[in-house]
Amino acid sequence: MRTDYTKYAAVLKAIAEPTRLEIVDMLSCGELCACVIQEKFDITQPTLSHHMKVLCDSGVVIPRREGKWTHYSLHNGRLQEIRAFIDLLSVTEKNCICKEK
């Protein structure tokens, strides 16, 4: 089975931005309201919305609406998948890309 590098590259690109990486770190402690996340940064609400859209579109973050507020949490299954992919990058196995003809 061939690895979908494009899919993983999109996720890594989403979290490779410093603000988004810090948001992911914040969410590792549990679900947070957008208002709490915004308080941590010197950014506008539209800028936060953009960051959250990128993280949600990548599958790393899950949004949950509650009234007029949106709460965000990490998609732990997706993060485990990314961790497993990164682990495979440094392991030599019989089906490794370096052994392909």
MIDREN-94516 format. One record per residue (C-alpha): chain; residue in one letter; x, y, z. Coordinates in nm, 3 decimals. Last residue first. Example, Ala and Ser with C-alpha at 12.3 -4.5 7.8 and 13.67 -1.06 7.14 Angstrom:
2
<A, S, <1.367, -0.106, 0.714>>
<A, A, <1.230, -0.450, 0.780>>
This chain:
101
<A, K, <1.244, -0.072, -0.741>>
<A, E, <1.116, 0.005, -0.394>>
<A, K, <1.352, -0.059, -0.102>>
<A, C, <1.392, 0.308, -0.010>>
<A, I, <1.012, 0.341, 0.000>>
<A, C, <1.004, 0.104, 0.297>>
<A, N, <0.810, -0.225, 0.251>>
<A, K, <1.084, -0.439, 0.410>>
<A, E, <1.113, -0.197, 0.698>>
<A, T, <1.356, 0.083, 0.775>>
<A, V, <1.216, 0.316, 1.037>>
<A, S, <1.273, 0.691, 1.045>>
<A, L, <0.982, 0.808, 0.832>>
<A, L, <0.759, 0.543, 0.989>>
<A, D, <0.763, 0.733, 1.321>>
<A, I, <0.637, 1.044, 1.141>>
<A, F, <0.346, 0.841, 0.999>>
<A, A, <0.262, 0.697, 1.342>>
<A, R, <0.263, 1.045, 1.494>>
<A, I, <0.033, 1.170, 1.217>>
<A, E, <-0.213, 0.884, 1.279>>
<A, Q, <-0.201, 0.951, 1.653>>
<A, L, <-0.282, 1.317, 1.581>>
<A, R, <-0.581, 1.215, 1.370>>
<A, G, <-0.711, 0.989, 1.646>>
<A, N, <-0.663, 1.265, 1.902>>
<A, H, <-0.879, 1.514, 1.714>>
<A, L, <-0.792, 1.809, 1.934>>
<A, S, <-1.065, 2.026, 2.081>>
<A, Y, <-1.233, 2.351, 1.988>>
<A, H, <-1.531, 2.537, 2.127>>
<A, T, <-1.732, 2.774, 1.912>>
<A, W, <-1.948, 3.037, 2.074>>
<A, K, <-2.280, 3.186, 1.963>>
<A, G, <-2.482, 2.903, 2.111>>
<A, E, <-2.251, 2.607, 2.161>>
<A, R, <-2.082, 2.509, 1.839>>
<A, R, <-1.823, 2.232, 1.846>>
<A, P, <-1.508, 2.245, 1.631>>
<A, I, <-1.267, 1.950, 1.594>>
<A, V, <-0.896, 2.017, 1.546>>
<A, V, <-0.630, 1.813, 1.364>>
<A, G, <-0.852, 1.730, 1.066>>
<A, S, <-0.661, 1.952, 0.825>>
<A, D, <-0.978, 2.152, 0.758>>
<A, C, <-1.015, 2.210, 1.133>>
<A, L, <-0.660, 2.343, 1.170>>
<A, V, <-0.692, 2.568, 0.864>>
<A, K, <-1.034, 2.690, 0.980>>
<A, M, <-0.896, 2.760, 1.329>>
<A, H, <-0.615, 2.974, 1.189>>
<A, H, <-0.857, 3.169, 0.969>>
<A, S, <-1.101, 3.220, 1.256>>
<A, L, <-0.816, 3.349, 1.472>>
<A, T, <-0.731, 3.603, 1.201>>
<A, P, <-1.097, 3.705, 1.173>>
<A, Q, <-1.113, 3.751, 1.554>>
<A, T, <-0.812, 3.979, 1.553>>
<A, I, <-0.472, 3.879, 1.686>>
<A, D, <-0.256, 3.959, 1.991>>
<A, F, <-0.270, 3.603, 2.118>>
<A, K, <-0.370, 3.434, 2.445>>
<A, E, <-0.708, 3.612, 2.463>>
<A, Q, <-0.797, 3.461, 2.124>>
<A, I, <-0.772, 3.107, 2.259>>
<A, V, <-1.005, 3.187, 2.548>>
<A, C, <-1.259, 3.349, 2.314>>
<A, A, <-1.242, 3.051, 2.079>>
<A, C, <-1.361, 2.830, 2.365>>
<A, L, <-1.123, 2.558, 2.475>>
<A, E, <-1.137, 2.179, 2.489>>
<A, G, <-0.855, 2.005, 2.671>>
<A, C, <-0.493, 2.047, 2.784>>
<A, S, <-0.363, 1.946, 2.440>>
<A, L, <-0.572, 2.236, 2.310>>
<A, M, <-0.305, 2.484, 2.419>>
<A, D, <-0.037, 2.288, 2.229>>
<A, V, <-0.254, 2.285, 1.917>>
<A, I, <-0.300, 2.662, 1.954>>
<A, E, <0.079, 2.700, 1.988>>
<A, L, <0.130, 2.511, 1.663>>
<A, R, <-0.133, 2.729, 1.498>>
<A, T, <0.048, 3.044, 1.610>>
<A, P, <0.387, 2.912, 1.498>>
<A, E, <0.282, 2.787, 1.149>>
<A, A, <0.391, 2.427, 1.086>>
<A, I, <0.057, 2.290, 1.212>>
<A, A, <-0.129, 2.333, 0.883>>
<A, K, <0.176, 2.239, 0.674>>
<A, L, <0.209, 1.912, 0.865>>
<A, V, <-0.155, 1.835, 0.797>>
<A, A, <-0.126, 1.912, 0.426>>
<A, A, <0.199, 1.713, 0.400>>
<A, Y, <0.026, 1.410, 0.553>>
<A, K, <-0.244, 1.406, 0.286>>
<A, T, <0.005, 1.467, 0.005>>
<A, Y, <0.229, 1.186, 0.132>>
<A, D, <-0.044, 0.928, 0.080>>
<A, T, <0.157, 0.616, 0.159>>
<A, R, <0.140, 0.339, -0.103>>
<A, M, <0.000, 0.000, 0.000>>
